[in-house]
Amino acid sequence: MTWLALGGFGAAALAGAPVFALLAALALWLFHGAGIEPTAVIIELARLSSLPSLIAVPLFTFAGYLLAESGAPRRLVALAEALFGWLPGGVAVAGLCACALFTAFTGASGVTIIALGGLIFPLLRRQGYPEAFSLGLITTTGSLGLMFPPSLPIILYALVGKISIDKLFAAAAVPGLLLLLALAVYAYVVARRENVKPIPFSWKALRAAAREAIWEIPLPLVVIGGIYGGLFTASEAAAVMAFYVMVAEVLIYKDVPWTKLPGVARESMILVGAILIVLGCALGLTSYMIDADVPGRIFAFLHEHVKSPWGFLAILNVFLLVVNMVEIFSAIVIVVPIIAPVATQYGIDPVHLGALFLLNLEIGYMTPPLGLNLFLSSRRFDKPLPALYRAVAPFWLLLVGALIVVTYWPGLSLWLPRLLEIP
């Protein structure tokens, strides 16, 4: 009977059944088999709605959709080009910075690839960068901003992992900067090898770009500075950002007319609704797994075969890269409650584990064959997937190298939270 039920779930998944439906059905079946009232799943949905930090999810998502609908992508690229274009590899670095910032505020790599890809790809090609490098850069940087506040996956991980959002924002930032630095160095090497000519620096162009983006430049300072300056919490920062973006893009720039606001709100809340349904159903499933002591059993098995925390971290990284290729939100909700207790048994700091999970999430987006960014870039630029696999290969190796450094040097992710003395 068990194998028949599991086969039915597998067939439903292959047929394209929604993730939340599969999670809810599996949770209900497991609870029924254990003699527990199926209402436990509904209780988890109710518990989810009572989390005080949950309000940050719809507010940040709405602000991100507004930015994507506005002229912000074009203004950010122009500003980054004026700031960094004069450096060797500067146009590529400008693309890296613009994509990272945009993904951090929109919370989705797909929005970045679609909104900024059409601007950055032709710019890189005009400068003389090879097509494979240009494709690999955009595909990689589509998820680069997930390590920076106010990234939505950071908020979700903190909610599920029951750790401070502010602390996880700080913990993920330094590894994120390490990735940016590694990719900037690679861009410099490629620019020198291909003899790419930098754009002459112009104070006039910089002033014009800064003047055009004058209302968007303070956004990172307002949100991030406000959080770490103690002016407001992450949830309050979400309200500040949503209000600020709406004033800037609707009233000042007038990129998004009033008549379009209901449509933007509807599209953003469809995503939020999907996330919350997946979260609630997945929490019901993880409640069963915790009641059944699945983490304890996993630790007992691993402890018998893997004695060292280093060995556990290596296995964990491989596992997370595979898991995070597919459905990221359900991966966070299902996997985190299972692996967090096991990691604690190995003496791994929960905040360090969060930074590792998010870094694996970022790399999973571009990991062949199922990485979401690969499919998005294939559709956006009309390129076959094998060509994108080759294009992202050097970037993937760089990021995996950075992942190894972050994995075995916990101080990189724990330094900033300790410096800021975030409780």
Order of alpha helices (4+ residues) and beta strands (2+ residues): alpha-alpha-alpha-alpha-alpha-alpha-alpha-alpha-alpha-alpha-alpha-alpha-alpha-alpha-alpha-alpha-alpha-alpha-alpha-alpha-alpha
